[in-house]
Amino acid sequence: MSNPYPQQPDGSRGGPPQYQASGDQYGAGQHGAGRPGTAPPEVKRLLTLTLVSAAVYLLNGLVELIGSATVDMTESYREMGLSADQIAVAEQSGGFATVTGIVVLAVALGLYALVYVFLKKGKNWARVLGIVLSVLSIVGTLIGLLGVMAYGGLGIVLLVLGLLLVVVNVLWLVTAFKAPVKHWFAPPRMA
């Protein structure tokens, strides 16, 4: 019986195609993590900025929750020109707003964790998700800064934290779009 895999020109015996165990079903390695060498320093910076952004977001959210629970908003509502009926409705919805704020904070921190874990694993989709979330965070924070002075003295703290969050997210975006980071996370091209 003959060998279905003839001897190769280099003298080795032929055989079925061999795939690397660390790759996917086609033998390709993972993005980033499967590449030889180490990640560029910008990738480590991206991971650090992700953690800093999450910490600032958490701190900002906690101060906002404390502010909404402790600040008497009745006078702020009057200054905005709301009627007594509108003020009553706004004050009744305060408890719902607190619960909603806690849920939003928890979901956002879960998204930060998701992005961080999969950035660390070298997944490009995590970088793209981080870009989308950073843009949304910047826009949302800038819009939210319009009403922070309703919190009185805490408004200044919220203003500083909001501006810090915008700066960190802009730095995150700049780092995510740098050539070494883009190339590290870019999917390998098939030849």
C-alpha positions, 0 to 999 in steps of 0.5 A, spaced: 500 500 500 502 506 498 503 512 502 497 517 500 502 523 503 508 522 498 515 525 501 516 532 500 522 535 497 526 537 503 526 529 505 520 530 510 514 525 510 508 529 508 501 528 512 495 532 513 495 539 514 498 541 521 495 547 525 497 550 531 493 549 537 493 556 540 490 558 533 483 558 531 480 553 526 484 555 520 490 555 524 491 563 525 493 566 531 489 570 536 490 578 534 495 581 539 496 576 544 498 571 538 503 575 535 511 574 537 514 579 541 511 584 546 505 589 545 507 596 544 507 601 550 501 604 547 497 598 549 499 598 556 497 605 556 490 604 553 489 599 558 491 604 564 487 609 561 481 604 561 482 603 568 482 611 570 476 612 566 472 607 569 475 610 576 473 617 574 466 615 572 465 611 578 467 617 582 463 622 578 457 617 578 457 616 586 458 624 587 452 625 583 448 620 586 449 623 593 448 630 590 441 628 588 439 624 594 442 630 599 441 637 595 434 640 595 432 641 588 426 645 590 429 652 589 433 650 583 426 647 580 423 654 582 429 658 578 428 654 572 421 656 572 417 650 573 410 650 576 408 647 583 405 641 580 411 640 575 416 641 582 411 636 585 412 631 579 419 632 579 420 631 586 416 624 586 420 622 580 427 623 585 427 616 587 426 613 581 432 617 578 436 614 584 435 607 582 436 608 575 442 612 576 445 606 580 443 601 574 446 605 569 452 606 573 453 598 574 452 597 567 457 602 565 462 599 569 460 592 567 462 595 560 468 598 562 470 591 565 468 587 558 472 592 554 478 592 559 478 584 559 478 583 552 483 589 550 488 585 554 486 579 550 488 583 544 481 583 541 480 588 536 472 588 537 474 591 544 478 597 542 472 598 537 467 598 543 471 602 547 472 607 541 464 608 541 463 608 548 468 613 549 465 618 544 458 617 547 461 618 554 464 625 552 458 627 548 453 625 554 458 628 559 459 635 556 451 635 555 451 633 563 455 639 565 450 643 563 446 642 569 451 640 574 450 647 578 443 645 580 447 641 585 450 647 589 457 646 592 457 639 589 456 642 582 463 644 582 466 637 584 461 634 578 464 639 574 471 638 575 470 630 575 466 631 568 472 635 565 477 630 567 472 624 565 472 628 558 480 629 558 481 622 560 476 619 554 480 624 549 486 621 551 483 614 550 481 615 543 488 618 541 491 612 544 486 607 541 487 611 534 495 611 534 498 607 529 502 602 533 495 600 537 491 600 531 496 595 528 497 591 534 489 590 534 488 589 527 486 582 524 491 579 520 490 579 513 490 573 509 495 573 503 
